[in-house]
Amino acid sequence: MTTLKFKTSINCNGCVAKVSPFLDNTNGIDKWEVELTNPQKILTIETSSLKEEDIIEGLKNIGYRAEKID
């Protein structure tokens, strides 16, 4: 299991509602959460098969920005 972290443009509960279908229905995402209280709006994803690029591109396709952080 790999944990991926991203700084995102997901900044409110409405945004979370918009990205939820993508994150919930993407094969390979085992668990995810967004820290809305963090100024960088950190998205944490647990996966066994996806790469950073998969998440970044998928979020971009629905109108959100994500940048990999360590």
Helices and strands as residue ranges (DSSP letters): E 2-8, H 13-25, E 29-35, E 42-47, H 52-61, E 66-69
